[in-house]
Amino acid sequence: GILPAAGSTISNILAYDQAKKASKTPEKFGTGCVEGIVAPESANNATAGGTLIVMMALGIPGDIITAVMLGALLIHDVIPSPSFITDEPGSPNP
């Protein structure tokens, strides 16, 4: 949420770093402790929605997956932009 279009790699690194700084036992990080696994994995799972929103609103892919999706949309003449919902009124609806 802080960095627009920050993909899962950046969010994993930031989450790991913040969890290590907040931990009472930072020396256990890198040995498979639960804190060091849960923080980056939850950040990884939370990234997907944010990268899709930024891609559809601004046309900026945040990771490889959204870059491929952006390419697929452009092939079908769907151009993600700030005016996407008004330009393509049927696309955002299921």
N, CA, C and O atoms as a CHARMM CRD file, in Angstrom:
* protein
*
  376
    1    1 GLY  N      0.78400  -1.18600   0.00000 PROA 1      0.00000
    2    1 GLY  CA     0.00000   0.00000   0.00000 PROA 1      0.00000
    3    1 GLY  C      0.83800   1.26700   0.00000 PROA 1      0.00000
    4    1 GLY  O      0.40300   2.28400  -0.54000 PROA 1      0.00000
    5    2 ILE  N      2.02500   1.23500   0.59000 PROA 2      0.00000
    6    2 ILE  CA     2.82700   2.45400   0.66200 PROA 2      0.00000
    7    2 ILE  C      3.44400   2.77000  -0.69000 PROA 2      0.00000
    8    2 ILE  O      3.43400   3.92500  -1.11700 PROA 2      0.00000
    9    3 LEU  N      3.97300   1.77500  -1.36300 PROA 3      0.00000
   10    3 LEU  CA     4.63000   1.97700  -2.65500 PROA 3      0.00000
   11    3 LEU  C      3.71800   1.50800  -3.77300 PROA 3      0.00000
   12    3 LEU  O      3.40700   0.31900  -3.83500 PROA 3      0.00000
   13    4 PRO  N      3.27700   2.39400  -4.66000 PROA 4      0.00000
   14    4 PRO  CA     2.44800   1.94800  -5.77900 PROA 4      0.00000
   15    4 PRO  C      3.22300   1.01100  -6.68900 PROA 4      0.00000
   16    4 PRO  O      4.38900   1.25200  -7.00100 PROA 4      0.00000
   17    5 ALA  N      2.57500  -0.04300  -7.10200 PROA 5      0.00000
   18    5 ALA  CA     3.13100  -1.02700  -8.03400 PROA 5      0.00000
   19    5 ALA  C      4.33000  -1.77400  -7.47100 PROA 5      0.00000
   20    5 ALA  O      5.14500  -2.29700  -8.23000 PROA 5      0.00000
   21    6 ALA  N      4.44700  -1.83000  -6.16000 PROA 6      0.00000
   22    6 ALA  CA     5.51600  -2.64300  -5.56700 PROA 6      0.00000
   23    6 ALA  C      5.07600  -4.09400  -5.63100 PROA 6      0.00000
   24    6 ALA  O      4.06100  -4.46400  -5.04100 PROA 6      0.00000
   25    7 GLY  N      5.81600  -4.90100  -6.33000 PROA 7      0.00000
   26    7 GLY  CA     5.45400  -6.29500  -6.50400 PROA 7      0.00000
   27    7 GLY  C      5.74400  -7.13300  -5.27600 PROA 7      0.00000
   28    7 GLY  O      6.13100  -6.61600  -4.22800 PROA 7      0.00000
   29    8 SER  N      5.55100  -8.43400  -5.42300 PROA 8      0.00000
   30    8 SER  CA     5.70400  -9.33400  -4.28800 PROA 8      0.00000
   31    8 SER  C      7.14000  -9.40600  -3.79100 PROA 8      0.00000
   32    8 SER  O      7.35700  -9.61500  -2.59700 PROA 8      0.00000
   33    9 THR  N      8.11600  -9.24000  -4.65700 PROA 9      0.00000
   34    9 THR  CA     9.51000  -9.29600  -4.22700 PROA 9      0.00000
   35    9 THR  C      9.82300  -8.16800  -3.25200 PROA 9      0.00000
   36    9 THR  O     10.42000  -8.39800  -2.20000 PROA 9      0.00000
   37   10 ILE  N      9.42500  -6.96400  -3.59800 PROA 10     0.00000
   38   10 ILE  CA     9.68600  -5.81600  -2.72800 PROA 10     0.00000
   39   10 ILE  C      8.91200  -5.94700  -1.42200 PROA 10     0.00000
   40   10 ILE  O      9.44900  -5.66500  -0.35100 PROA 10     0.00000
   41   11 SER  N      7.65300  -6.37400  -1.50500 PROA 11     0.00000
   42   11 SER  CA     6.86200  -6.49900  -0.27900 PROA 11     0.00000
   43   11 SER  C      7.40800  -7.59700   0.62400 PROA 11     0.00000
   44   11 SER  O      7.36500  -7.46100   1.84700 PROA 11     0.00000
   45   12 ASN  N      7.92400  -8.68800   0.04300 PROA 12     0.00000
   46   12 ASN  CA     8.53000  -9.75000   0.85400 PROA 12     0.00000
   47   12 ASN  C      9.74400  -9.24200   1.61300 PROA 12     0.00000
   48   12 ASN  O      9.88700  -9.50500   2.80700 PROA 12     0.00000
   49   13 ILE  N     10.60800  -8.52600   0.93400 PROA 13     0.00000
   50   13 ILE  CA    11.82800  -8.00900   1.56800 PROA 13     0.00000
   51   13 ILE  C     11.47900  -7.02500   2.68100 PROA 13     0.00000
   52   13 ILE  O     12.04500  -7.08800   3.77200 PROA 13     0.00000
   53   14 LEU  N     10.54600  -6.11600   2.40300 PROA 14     0.00000
   54   14 LEU  CA    10.15400  -5.13500   3.42000 PROA 14     0.00000
   55   14 LEU  C      9.48900  -5.79900   4.62400 PROA 14     0.00000
   56   14 LEU  O      9.75800  -5.41900   5.76300 PROA 14     0.00000
   57   15 ALA  N      8.62500  -6.78800   4.38500 PROA 15     0.00000
   58   15 ALA  CA     7.94800  -7.47000   5.48800 PROA 15     0.00000
   59   15 ALA  C      8.94200  -8.25100   6.34000 PROA 15     0.00000
   60   15 ALA  O      8.84600  -8.24200   7.56700 PROA 15     0.00000
   61   16 TYR  N      9.88800  -8.92100   5.70500 PROA 16     0.00000
   62   16 TYR  CA    10.91200  -9.67000   6.44000 PROA 16     0.00000
   63   16 TYR  C     11.74400  -8.72400   7.29500 PROA 16     0.00000
   64   16 TYR  O     12.01600  -9.00800   8.46200 PROA 16     0.00000
   65   17 ASP  N     12.14700  -7.60300   6.71500 PROA 17     0.00000
   66   17 ASP  CA    12.96600  -6.63500   7.43600 PROA 17     0.00000
   67   17 ASP  C     12.21700  -6.05700   8.63600 PROA 17     0.00000
   68   17 ASP  O     12.78100  -5.94700   9.72500 PROA 17     0.00000
   69   18 GLN  N     10.95800  -5.69100   8.44300 PROA 18     0.00000
   70   18 GLN  CA    10.18100  -5.11200   9.53800 PROA 18     0.00000
   71   18 GLN  C      9.90000  -6.14500  10.62700 PROA 18     0.00000
   72   18 GLN  O      9.92000  -5.81600  11.81200 PROA 18     0.00000
   73   19 ALA  N      9.63800  -7.39200  10.23300 PROA 19     0.00000
   74   19 ALA  CA     9.40500  -8.44300  11.22500 PROA 19     0.00000
   75   19 ALA  C     10.67000  -8.71200  12.03300 PROA 19     0.00000
   76   19 ALA  O     10.60100  -8.95100  13.23900 PROA 19     0.00000
   77   20 LYS  N     11.81000  -8.67400  11.37700 PROA 20     0.00000
   78   20 LYS  CA    13.08500  -8.89300  12.07100 PROA 20     0.00000
   79   20 LYS  C     13.36400  -7.76200  13.05000 PROA 20     0.00000
   80   20 LYS  O     13.83400  -8.00400  14.16200 PROA 20     0.00000
   81   21 LYS  N     13.07700  -6.52000  12.64300 PROA 21     0.00000
   82   21 LYS  CA    13.28800  -5.37400  13.53100 PROA 21     0.00000
   83   21 LYS  C     12.34000  -5.40400  14.72900 PROA 21     0.00000
   84   21 LYS  O     12.71700  -4.98000  15.82100 PROA 21     0.00000
   85   22 ALA  N     11.11800  -5.89700  14.54200 PROA 22     0.00000
   86   22 ALA  CA    10.12500  -5.91500  15.61200 PROA 22     0.00000
   87   22 ALA  C     10.23000  -7.15000  16.50500 PROA 22     0.00000
   88   22 ALA  O      9.60200  -7.20100  17.56200 PROA 22     0.00000
   89   23 SER  N     11.00500  -8.13100  16.09600 PROA 23     0.00000
   90   23 SER  CA    11.10200  -9.38800  16.83300 PROA 23     0.00000
   91   23 SER  C     11.91700  -9.24000  18.11700 PROA 23     0.00000
   92   23 SER  O     12.84900  -8.44000  18.19700 PROA 23     0.00000
   93   24 LYS  N     11.53600 -10.03800  19.12100 PROA 24     0.00000
   94   24 LYS  CA    12.30900 -10.08300  20.36200 PROA 24     0.00000
   95   24 LYS  C     13.55600 -10.94600  20.19700 PROA 24     0.00000
   96   24 LYS  O     14.51100 -10.82800  20.96500 PROA 24     0.00000
   97   25 THR  N     13.53500 -11.81100  19.18900 PROA 25     0.00000
   98   25 THR  CA    14.68000 -12.69500  18.93400 PROA 25     0.00000
   99   25 THR  C     15.09500 -12.60400  17.45900 PROA 25     0.00000
  100   25 THR  O     14.89200 -13.55700  16.70700 PROA 25     0.00000
  101   26 PRO  N     15.66700 -11.48100  17.03900 PROA 26     0.00000
  102   26 PRO  CA    16.03400 -11.33500  15.62100 PROA 26     0.00000
  103   26 PRO  C     17.16700 -12.26200  15.18200 PROA 26     0.00000
  104   26 PRO  O     17.35400 -12.48800  13.98700 PROA 26     0.00000
  105   27 GLU  N     17.91500 -12.79300  16.13000 PROA 27     0.00000
  106   27 GLU  CA    19.01300 -13.69700  15.76000 PROA 27     0.00000
  107   27 GLU  C     18.51100 -15.03200  15.21700 PROA 27     0.00000
  108   27 GLU  O     19.27500 -15.75800  14.58100 PROA 27     0.00000
  109   28 LYS  N     17.23800 -15.37400  15.45400 PROA 28     0.00000
  110   28 LYS  CA    16.67700 -16.62500  14.93500 PROA 28     0.00000
  111   28 LYS  C     16.22900 -16.51200  13.47600 PROA 28     0.00000
  112   28 LYS  O     15.93600 -17.52200  12.83500 PROA 28     0.00000
  113   29 PHE  N     16.17600 -15.29200  12.95700 PROA 29     0.00000
  114   29 PHE  CA    15.76000 -15.10900  11.56600 PROA 29     0.00000
  115   29 PHE  C     16.81600 -15.70000  10.64400 PROA 29     0.00000
  116   29 PHE  O     18.01500 -15.53400  10.87000 PROA 29     0.00000
  117   30 GLY  N     16.36600 -16.38400   9.61100 PROA 30     0.00000
  118   30 GLY  CA    17.28000 -17.05100   8.69100 PROA 30     0.00000
  119   30 GLY  C     17.49800 -18.50800   9.05400 PROA 30     0.00000
  120   30 GLY  O     18.22600 -19.22100   8.36400 PROA 30     0.00000
  121   31 THR  N     16.86300 -18.95700  10.14700 PROA 31     0.00000
  122   31 THR  CA    16.99500 -20.35500  10.56600 PROA 31     0.00000
  123   31 THR  C     15.68500 -21.11600  10.41400 PROA 31     0.00000
  124   31 THR  O     15.60500 -22.28600  10.78600 PROA 31     0.00000
  125   32 GLY  N     14.65600 -20.46600   9.87100 PROA 32     0.00000
  126   32 GLY  CA    13.36300 -21.11200   9.67900 PROA 32     0.00000
  127   32 GLY  C     12.35600 -20.82700  10.77500 PROA 32     0.00000
  128   32 GLY  O     11.37000 -21.55300  10.90300 PROA 32     0.00000
  129   33 CYS  N     12.57800 -19.78700  11.56900 PROA 33     0.00000
  130   33 CYS  CA    11.61200 -19.46000  12.62400 PROA 33     0.00000
  131   33 CYS  C     10.29200 -19.01000  11.98100 PROA 33     0.00000
  132   33 CYS  O     10.26900 -18.46800  10.87600 PROA 33     0.00000
  133   34 VAL  N      9.21800 -19.25000  12.69700 PROA 34     0.00000
  134   34 VAL  CA     7.87900 -19.00600  12.15600 PROA 34     0.00000
  135   34 VAL  C      7.67200 -17.53700  11.77900 PROA 34     0.00000
  136   34 VAL  O      7.08000 -17.24400  10.74100 PROA 34     0.00000
  137   35 GLU  N      8.15100 -16.62400  12.60600 PROA 35     0.00000
  138   35 GLU  CA     7.98500 -15.18900  12.32200 PROA 35     0.00000
  139   35 GLU  C      8.59600 -14.79900  10.97700 PROA 35     0.00000
  140   35 GLU  O      8.02200 -14.00800  10.22700 PROA 35     0.00000
  141   36 GLY  N      9.75200 -15.35600  10.68700 PROA 36     0.00000
  142   36 GLY  CA    10.45500 -15.02600   9.44900 PROA 36     0.00000
  143   36 GLY  C      9.80800 -15.61400   8.21400 PROA 36     0.00000
  144   36 GLY  O     10.11500 -15.20400   7.09500 PROA 36     0.00000
  145   37 ILE  N      8.91800 -16.56900   8.40600 PROA 37     0.00000
  146   37 ILE  CA     8.21700 -17.18100   7.27300 PROA 37     0.00000
  147   37 ILE  C      6.84200 -16.54500   7.08200 PROA 37     0.00000
  148   37 ILE  O      6.43400 -16.26300   5.95500 PROA 37     0.00000
  149   38 VAL  N      6.13600 -16.32200   8.18000 PROA 38     0.00000
  150   38 VAL  CA     4.76100 -15.82100   8.10700 PROA 38     0.00000
  151   38 VAL  C      4.69500 -14.39300   7.57400 PROA 38     0.00000
  152   38 VAL  O      3.83300 -14.08300   6.75200 PROA 38     0.00000
  153   39 ALA  N      5.58400 -13.52700   8.02600 PROA 39     0.00000
  154   39 ALA  CA     5.53000 -12.11500   7.61300 PROA 39     0.00000
  155   39 ALA  C      5.70100 -11.94300   6.10300 PROA 39     0.00000
  156   39 ALA  O      4.86800 -11.28400   5.48100 PROA 39     0.00000
  157   40 PRO  N      6.74900 -12.50700   5.48300 PROA 40     0.00000
  158   40 PRO  CA     6.87400 -12.33100   4.03100 PROA 40     0.00000
  159   40 PRO  C      5.76700 -13.03100   3.24000 PROA 40     0.00000
  160   40 PRO  O      5.33500 -12.53500   2.20000 PROA 40     0.00000
  161   41 GLU  N      5.31100 -14.18300   3.73600 PROA 41     0.00000
  162   41 GLU  CA     4.26300 -14.90200   3.00500 PROA 41     0.00000
  163   41 GLU  C      2.94100 -14.14400   3.04100 PROA 41     0.00000
  164   41 GLU  O      2.23200 -14.09200   2.03700 PROA 41     0.00000
  165   42 SER  N      2.60600 -13.56400   4.17300 PROA 42     0.00000
  166   42 SER  CA     1.36600 -12.78500   4.23800 PROA 42     0.00000
  167   42 SER  C      1.47200 -11.52600   3.38100 PROA 42     0.00000
  168   42 SER  O      0.48800 -11.11500   2.76500 PROA 42     0.00000
  169   43 ALA  N      2.64400 -10.91700   3.33500 PROA 43     0.00000
  170   43 ALA  CA     2.84100  -9.75300   2.46000 PROA 43     0.00000
  171   43 ALA  C      2.72400 -10.15800   0.99500 PROA 43     0.00000
  172   43 ALA  O      2.17500  -9.41500   0.18200 PROA 43     0.00000
  173   44 ASN  N      3.23900 -11.33100   0.66300 PROA 44     0.00000
  174   44 ASN  CA     3.15100 -11.83700  -0.70700 PROA 44     0.00000
  175   44 ASN  C      1.69200 -12.02500  -1.11400 PROA 44     0.00000
  176   44 ASN  O      1.30100 -11.65000  -2.22000 PROA 44     0.00000
  177   45 ASN  N      0.88700 -12.60500  -0.22500 PROA 45     0.00000
  178   45 ASN  CA    -0.52200 -12.83400  -0.53300 PROA 45     0.00000
  179   45 ASN  C     -1.31600 -11.53400  -0.59500 PROA 45     0.00000
  180   45 ASN  O     -2.29400 -11.44900  -1.33700 PROA 45     0.00000
  181   46 ALA  N     -0.91800 -10.53500   0.16000 PROA 46     0.00000
  182   46 ALA  CA    -1.63800  -9.26400   0.17800 PROA 46     0.00000
  183   46 ALA  C     -1.27600  -8.36600  -0.99900 PROA 46     0.00000
  184   46 ALA  O     -1.94200  -7.35800  -1.23100 PROA 46     0.00000
  185   47 THR  N     -0.25000  -8.71000  -1.73100 PROA 47     0.00000
  186   47 THR  CA     0.24000  -7.85300  -2.81200 PROA 47     0.00000
  187   47 THR  C     -0.62400  -7.92900  -4.07000 PROA 47     0.00000
  188   47 THR  O     -0.71800  -6.94900  -4.80900 PROA 47     0.00000
  189   48 ALA  N     -1.24800  -9.06500  -4.32200 PROA 48     0.00000
  190   48 ALA  CA    -1.94600  -9.28200  -5.59400 PROA 48     0.00000
  191   48 ALA  C     -3.01000  -8.22500  -5.87200 PROA 48     0.00000
  192   48 ALA  O     -3.05400  -7.66500  -6.96700 PROA 48     0.00000
  193   49 GLY  N     -3.85300  -7.95100  -4.90700 PROA 49     0.00000
  194   49 GLY  CA    -4.90700  -6.95800  -5.11600 PROA 49     0.00000
  195   49 GLY  C     -4.36600  -5.57000  -5.38100 PROA 49     0.00000
  196   49 GLY  O     -4.86500  -4.85300  -6.24800 PROA 49     0.00000
  197   50 GLY  N     -3.35200  -5.19600  -4.63900 PROA 50     0.00000
  198   50 GLY  CA    -2.76100  -3.87100  -4.81900 PROA 50     0.00000
  199   50 GLY  C     -2.11500  -3.68600  -6.17200 PROA 50     0.00000
  200   50 GLY  O     -2.23600  -2.62400  -6.78300 PROA 50     0.00000
  201   51 THR  N     -1.42500  -4.71700  -6.64800 PROA 51     0.00000
  202   51 THR  CA    -0.78300  -4.58600  -7.95700 PROA 51     0.00000
  203   51 THR  C     -1.81600  -4.55800  -9.07700 PROA 51     0.00000
  204   51 THR  O     -1.61700  -3.88000 -10.08600 PROA 51     0.00000
  205   52 LEU  N     -2.92100  -5.28900  -8.90800 PROA 52     0.00000
  206   52 LEU  CA    -3.97000  -5.25400  -9.93000 PROA 52     0.00000
  207   52 LEU  C     -4.65700  -3.89400  -9.97700 PROA 52     0.00000
  208   52 LEU  O     -4.96500  -3.38500 -11.05500 PROA 52     0.00000
  209   53 ILE  N     -4.89500  -3.31200  -8.81400 PROA 53     0.00000
  210   53 ILE  CA    -5.53500  -1.99100  -8.77800 PROA 53     0.00000
  211   53 ILE  C     -4.66100  -0.95200  -9.46900 PROA 53     0.00000
  212   53 ILE  O     -5.15000  -0.15600 -10.27100 PROA 53     0.00000
  213   54 VAL  N     -3.37200  -0.96000  -9.15800 PROA 54     0.00000
  214   54 VAL  CA    -2.45800   0.00700  -9.77200 PROA 54     0.00000
  215   54 VAL  C     -2.35400  -0.23400 -11.27500 PROA 54     0.00000
  216   54 VAL  O     -2.28800   0.71400 -12.05700 PROA 54     0.00000
  217   55 MET  N     -2.33800  -1.51700 -11.68100 PROA 55     0.00000
  218   55 MET  CA    -2.24300  -1.80300 -13.10800 PROA 55     0.00000
  219   55 MET  C     -3.48900  -1.31300 -13.85300 PROA 55     0.00000
  220   55 MET  O     -3.37100  -0.71300 -14.92100 PROA 55     0.00000
  221   56 MET  N     -4.66800  -1.56000 -13.30600 PROA 56     0.00000
  222   56 MET  CA    -5.88800  -1.16100 -13.99800 PROA 56     0.00000
  223   56 MET  C     -6.10200   0.34800 -13.95100 PROA 56     0.00000
  224   56 MET  O     -6.64400   0.92300 -14.89600 PROA 56     0.00000
  225   57 ALA  N     -5.68700   0.99400 -12.87000 PROA 57     0.00000
  226   57 ALA  CA    -5.91900   2.43000 -12.73900 PROA 57     0.00000
  227   57 ALA  C     -4.86500   3.27000 -13.45000 PROA 57     0.00000
  228   57 ALA  O     -5.18600   4.30300 -14.03600 PROA 57     0.00000
  229   58 LEU  N     -3.61100   2.83300 -13.40100 PROA 58     0.00000
  230   58 LEU  CA    -2.53100   3.65200 -13.95400 PROA 58     0.00000
  231   58 LEU  C     -1.80600   3.01400 -15.13800 PROA 58     0.00000
  232   58 LEU  O     -1.07100   3.69100 -15.85600 PROA 58     0.00000
  233   59 GLY  N     -2.01400   1.71400 -15.34100 PROA 59     0.00000
  234   59 GLY  CA    -1.31200   1.03200 -16.42700 PROA 59     0.00000
  235   59 GLY  C      0.12900   0.69800 -16.08800 PROA 59     0.00000
  236   59 GLY  O      0.94600   0.50600 -16.98800 PROA 59     0.00000
  237   60 ILE  N      0.45500   0.62400 -14.79100 PROA 60     0.00000
  238   60 ILE  CA     1.81700   0.31600 -14.35600 PROA 60     0.00000
  239   60 ILE  C      1.82900  -1.08700 -13.75400 PROA 60     0.00000
  240   60 ILE  O      1.23500  -1.29800 -12.69700 PROA 60     0.00000
  241   61 PRO  N      2.48600  -2.04700 -14.39400 PROA 61     0.00000
  242   61 PRO  CA     2.55500  -3.38800 -13.80200 PROA 61     0.00000
  243   61 PRO  C      3.53700  -3.41000 -12.63400 PROA 61     0.00000
  244   61 PRO  O      4.61800  -2.82700 -12.70800 PROA 61     0.00000
  245   62 GLY  N      3.15000  -4.08700 -11.56000 PROA 62     0.00000
  246   62 GLY  CA     3.99700  -4.14500 -10.37800 PROA 62     0.00000
  247   62 GLY  C      4.87200  -5.37000 -10.30500 PROA 62     0.00000
  248   62 GLY  O      5.85000  -5.39200  -9.55800 PROA 62     0.00000
  249   63 ASP  N      4.53700  -6.39300 -11.07300 PROA 63     0.00000
  250   63 ASP  CA     5.34200  -7.60400 -11.08400 PROA 63     0.00000
  251   63 ASP  C      5.17600  -8.30400 -12.42900 PROA 63     0.00000
  252   63 ASP  O      4.51500  -7.78500 -13.32800 PROA 63     0.00000
  253   64 ILE  N      5.76800  -9.46500 -12.56000 PROA 64     0.00000
  254   64 ILE  CA     5.75000 -10.17800 -13.84100 PROA 64     0.00000
  255   64 ILE  C      4.33400 -10.59400 -14.22000 PROA 64     0.00000
  256   64 ILE  O      3.95200 -10.50600 -15.38700 PROA 64     0.00000
  257   65 ILE  N      3.56300 -11.04200 -13.25300 PROA 65     0.00000
  258   65 ILE  CA     2.19900 -11.50600 -13.53400 PROA 65     0.00000
  259   65 ILE  C      1.34600 -10.37100 -14.09800 PROA 65     0.00000
  260   65 ILE  O      0.65600 -10.55400 -15.10100 PROA 65     0.00000
  261   66 THR  N      1.38800  -9.20800 -13.46300 PROA 66     0.00000
  262   66 THR  CA     0.58000  -8.09500 -13.96200 PROA 66     0.00000
  263   66 THR  C      1.13100  -7.54900 -15.27600 PROA 66     0.00000
  264   66 THR  O      0.37800  -6.96700 -16.05700 PROA 66     0.00000
  265   67 ALA  N      2.41700  -7.72000 -15.53500 PROA 67     0.00000
  266   67 ALA  CA     2.96400  -7.31400 -16.83100 PROA 67     0.00000
  267   67 ALA  C      2.39900  -8.19600 -17.94100 PROA 67     0.00000
  268   67 ALA  O      2.07000  -7.70400 -19.02100 PROA 67     0.00000
  269   68 VAL  N      2.28500  -9.49100 -17.68000 PROA 68     0.00000
  270   68 VAL  CA     1.69400 -10.40500 -18.66600 PROA 68     0.00000
  271   68 VAL  C      0.21500 -10.08200 -18.85200 PROA 68     0.00000
  272   68 VAL  O     -0.28400 -10.07800 -19.97700 PROA 68     0.00000
  273   69 MET  N     -0.49200  -9.80900 -17.74400 PROA 69     0.00000
  274   69 MET  CA    -1.90500  -9.44700 -17.84400 PROA 69     0.00000
  275   69 MET  C     -2.09300  -8.14600 -18.61300 PROA 69     0.00000
  276   69 MET  O     -3.03200  -8.01800 -19.39900 PROA 69     0.00000
  277   70 LEU  N     -1.20300  -7.18100 -18.38900 PROA 70     0.00000
  278   70 LEU  CA    -1.26900  -5.91600 -19.12300 PROA 70     0.00000
  279   70 LEU  C     -1.08200  -6.16200 -20.61500 PROA 70     0.00000
  280   70 LEU  O     -1.78800  -5.57600 -21.43600 PROA 70     0.00000
  281   71 GLY  N     -0.14100  -7.02100 -20.96600 PROA 71     0.00000
  282   71 GLY  CA     0.06400  -7.36500 -22.37400 PROA 71     0.00000
  283   71 GLY  C     -1.16600  -8.00800 -22.98700 PROA 71     0.00000
  284   71 GLY  O     -1.53600  -7.69500 -24.11900 PROA 71     0.00000
  285   72 ALA  N     -1.80600  -8.91300 -22.23900 PROA 72     0.00000
  286   72 ALA  CA    -3.01900  -9.56600 -22.73800 PROA 72     0.00000
  287   72 ALA  C     -4.14900  -8.55600 -22.92600 PROA 72     0.00000
  288   72 ALA  O     -4.89100  -8.63200 -23.90600 PROA 72     0.00000
  289   73 LEU  N     -4.28300  -7.62500 -22.00700 PROA 73     0.00000
  290   73 LEU  CA    -5.31700  -6.59300 -22.15200 PROA 73     0.00000
  291   73 LEU  C     -5.05500  -5.71000 -23.36500 PROA 73     0.00000
  292   73 LEU  O     -5.98000  -5.37100 -24.10300 PROA 73     0.00000
  293   74 LEU  N     -3.79900  -5.34000 -23.56700 PROA 74     0.00000
  294   74 LEU  CA    -3.46200  -4.48700 -24.71000 PROA 74     0.00000
  295   74 LEU  C     -3.69100  -5.20400 -26.03700 PROA 74     0.00000
  296   74 LEU  O     -4.07600  -4.57000 -27.01900 PROA 74     0.00000
  297   75 ILE  N     -3.46100  -6.51100 -26.07900 PROA 75     0.00000
  298   75 ILE  CA    -3.73900  -7.28300 -27.29600 PROA 75     0.00000
  299   75 ILE  C     -5.22200  -7.19400 -27.65200 PROA 75     0.00000
  300   75 ILE  O     -5.58200  -7.15200 -28.82800 PROA 75     0.00000
  301   76 HSD  N     -6.08300  -7.16600 -26.62500 PROA 76     0.00000
  302   76 HSD  CA    -7.53200  -7.10000 -26.84300 PROA 76     0.00000
  303   76 HSD  C     -8.06100  -5.66800 -26.84800 PROA 76     0.00000
  304   76 HSD  O     -9.26000  -5.45000 -26.67200 PROA 76     0.00000
  305   77 ASP  N     -7.18500  -4.70100 -27.04700 PROA 77     0.00000
  306   77 ASP  CA    -7.54300  -3.28100 -27.12800 PROA 77     0.00000
  307   77 ASP  C     -8.23700  -2.74600 -25.87800 PROA 77     0.00000
  308   77 ASP  O     -9.06300  -1.83800 -25.96500 PROA 77     0.00000
  309   78 VAL  N     -7.90500  -3.30100 -24.73100 PROA 78     0.00000
  310   78 VAL  CA    -8.36700  -2.75800 -23.45400 PROA 78     0.00000
  311   78 VAL  C     -7.17900  -2.02600 -22.86000 PROA 78     0.00000
  312   78 VAL  O     -6.16600  -2.64400 -22.53000 PROA 78     0.00000
  313   79 ILE  N     -7.29600  -0.71500 -22.72300 PROA 79     0.00000
  314   79 ILE  CA    -6.17400   0.10500 -22.26800 PROA 79     0.00000
  315   79 ILE  C     -6.42800   0.55700 -20.83200 PROA 79     0.00000
  316   79 ILE  O     -7.27600   1.41600 -20.59300 PROA 79     0.00000
  317   80 PRO  N     -5.69400  -0.02000 -19.87300 PROA 80     0.00000
  318   80 PRO  CA    -5.84300   0.42000 -18.48000 PROA 80     0.00000
  319   80 PRO  C     -5.36800   1.86000 -18.31800 PROA 80     0.00000
  320   80 PRO  O     -4.27900   2.22000 -18.76300 PROA 80     0.00000
  321   81 SER  N     -6.19100   2.66900 -17.68300 PROA 81     0.00000
  322   81 SER  CA    -5.86200   4.08000 -17.47900 PROA 81     0.00000
  323   81 SER  C     -6.77400   4.62400 -16.38500 PROA 81     0.00000
  324   81 SER  O     -7.68900   3.92900 -15.94300 PROA 81     0.00000
  325   82 PRO  N     -6.53700   5.86200 -15.94200 PROA 82     0.00000
  326   82 PRO  CA    -7.44000   6.44500 -14.93700 PROA 82     0.00000
  327   82 PRO  C     -8.89400   6.53000 -15.40500 PROA 82     0.00000
  328   82 PRO  O     -9.80400   6.52500 -14.57600 PROA 82     0.00000
  329   83 SER  N     -9.12200   6.60500 -16.69200 PROA 83     0.00000
  330   83 SER  CA   -10.49600   6.67700 -17.20900 PROA 83     0.00000
  331   83 SER  C    -10.99800   5.31400 -17.69300 PROA 83     0.00000
  332   83 SER  O    -11.90900   5.25100 -18.51800 PROA 83     0.00000
  333   84 PHE  N    -10.41800   4.23500 -17.19500 PROA 84     0.00000
  334   84 PHE  CA   -10.75900   2.88100 -17.64700 PROA 84     0.00000
  335   84 PHE  C    -12.23900   2.56300 -17.44700 PROA 84     0.00000
  336   84 PHE  O    -12.87300   2.02400 -18.35400 PROA 84     0.00000
  337   85 ILE  N    -12.80000   2.88000 -16.29300 PROA 85     0.00000
  338   85 ILE  CA   -14.18400   2.50700 -16.00300 PROA 85     0.00000
  339   85 ILE  C    -15.16000   3.27600 -16.88800 PROA 85     0.00000
  340   85 ILE  O    -16.18800   2.72300 -17.28100 PROA 85     0.00000
  341   86 THR  N    -14.86900   4.52600 -17.20900 PROA 86     0.00000
  342   86 THR  CA   -15.77000   5.27500 -18.08500 PROA 86     0.00000
  343   86 THR  C    -15.57000   4.90000 -19.54900 PROA 86     0.00000
  344   86 THR  O    -16.52100   4.93600 -20.33000 PROA 86     0.00000
  345   87 ASP  N    -14.33600   4.53800 -19.93500 PROA 87     0.00000
  346   87 ASP  CA   -14.06900   4.14100 -21.31900 PROA 87     0.00000
  347   87 ASP  C    -14.57200   2.73600 -21.62000 PROA 87     0.00000
  348   87 ASP  O    -15.02800   2.47000 -22.73300 PROA 87     0.00000
  349   88 GLU  N    -14.49700   1.83900 -20.65400 PROA 88     0.00000
  350   88 GLU  CA   -14.89200   0.43700 -20.81700 PROA 88     0.00000
  351   88 GLU  C    -15.92900   0.08300 -19.74900 PROA 88     0.00000
  352   88 GLU  O    -15.59800  -0.64300 -18.81100 PROA 88     0.00000
  353   89 PRO  N    -17.17000   0.56700 -19.85400 PROA 89     0.00000
  354   89 PRO  CA   -18.13700   0.37200 -18.76800 PROA 89     0.00000
  355   89 PRO  C    -18.51300  -1.08400 -18.51500 PROA 89     0.00000
  356   89 PRO  O    -18.91500  -1.41300 -17.39900 PROA 89     0.00000
  357   90 GLY  N    -18.40000  -1.95700 -19.49000 PROA 90     0.00000
  358   90 GLY  CA   -18.76500  -3.35700 -19.28700 PROA 90     0.00000
  359   90 GLY  C    -17.63800  -4.21100 -18.75400 PROA 90     0.00000
  360   90 GLY  O    -17.89300  -5.30400 -18.25000 PROA 90     0.00000
  361   91 SER  N    -16.40900  -3.75800 -18.84400 PROA 91     0.00000
  362   91 SER  CA   -15.26700  -4.58700 -18.45500 PROA 91     0.00000
  363   91 SER  C    -15.14000  -4.85100 -16.96000 PROA 91     0.00000
  364   91 SER  O    -14.89100  -5.99900 -16.59100 PROA 91     0.00000
  365   92 PRO  N    -15.29200  -3.86700 -16.07300 PROA 92     0.00000
  366   92 PRO  CA   -15.09400  -4.15500 -14.64500 PROA 92     0.00000
  367   92 PRO  C    -16.18600  -5.01200 -14.02400 PROA 92     0.00000
  368   92 PRO  O    -15.97700  -5.59000 -12.95800 PROA 92     0.00000
  369   93 ASN  N    -17.34100  -5.10900 -14.66100 PROA 93     0.00000
  370   93 ASN  CA   -18.44900  -5.88400 -14.10500 PROA 93     0.00000
  371   93 ASN  C    -18.31600  -7.34500 -14.48900 PROA 93     0.00000
  372   93 ASN  O    -17.87300  -7.66100 -15.59400 PROA 93     0.00000
  373   94 PRO  N    -18.70400  -8.25600 -13.57000 PROA 94     0.00000
  374   94 PRO  CA   -18.62800  -9.69900 -13.89600 PROA 94     0.00000
  375   94 PRO  C    -19.67000 -10.12200 -14.89400 PROA 94     0.00000
  376   94 PRO  O    -19.73100 -11.29500 -15.26300 PROA 94     0.00000
